Amino acid sequence: MKTFPVLWLTGLSGAGKSTIADALALRAKAAGLRVEVLDGDSIRAITSNQNFSKEERNKNVKTVGLLAHFLQRQGTLVIVAMISPYRESRDFSRDLCHPFCEVHVATSLEECERRDVKGLYKRARSGEIPQFTGIDDPYEPPLRPEFQFDTTRISRDEIVEHLWSDAVQAGSIDASSKT
């Protein structure tokens, strides 16, 4: 059984994480792989976590990391698309999941605010959403991500192709050969 890297897409709200994850999942399904996308919005909807404190965010991200680890052990290609603003919880997930591939979707705050299809930045700037990442709560960018993409400079399809060839295909390991 092959073990695929957990692909952890991190970046600001509106950076393009979910769009990339969904397109990559389609590519993987077309190739016959078992794939699961763990999207921050979907996870929050089922956990009812509306608290944006640092502790709760770290707890949520670590929970997703553990879930990714369990799915990865079953031979599933796991694609996580979460803001996951703090290095601490991303590093926790990196330590659990082997192999692990951190993908920084490094789209600028200005571009993310311009896109703002959900109106979240506007609400955060007006004080309606406190502790919003990038506005009044920090985002700690990865120090050494395996990949970094700015979606204003490279298309979704090009990013998917890079991740498919350089991470999924190149990063898969035949677990039956491990001792």
Phi, psi and omega in degrees: 000135179279145172249125180260152176292144168286123178263112185253103179271120181234148180164176182294162174300130180088004182288333181119010183302308183295321179298316178294313182301314181295319179292320178293322178297319177299318179298316181292318178296320178296332178273003177086014180274151170277125186222146176223130175259124175254101185261137182306316180297317180293318179297315180298325180295325181270339179266351182057027180275103178251004180274126183255023177293157179301318181298314181292322177297314179298318178299315180298313181295319179295323177298317178295322176300318178294317177299317178300318179301313180297316180294319180300319180297340179267009178085016180269137170283118183253126177241115179259130177235093182220145174306313180037071193289342187250135181301323183307311183284328175293321178294323175303313180294320177300320181291334180277320191259124180227120356284164182227138182227109180274125181243110179271112175273092195268045178285138186294155176303318181299317179290319178298320177293323179296320181289311177011058183296335181267353181073018184289318180296318178300316179293322179293317180295331179276357179090001181289329177241101178283160177057042181273127183302129179094340180255291179237017173221140186286155166243123180263101182296150178301144179278324181218065179292152176293327178221148174219128182226138171253115186289358172272349183245345182218141184283160176305314182296322177293321178296315179301317179298316177301311182294322180296309185280322187266345181239307184290303182289316182285332186265355181285145183236139176279105184295336181291343179268356179284148176245000000 
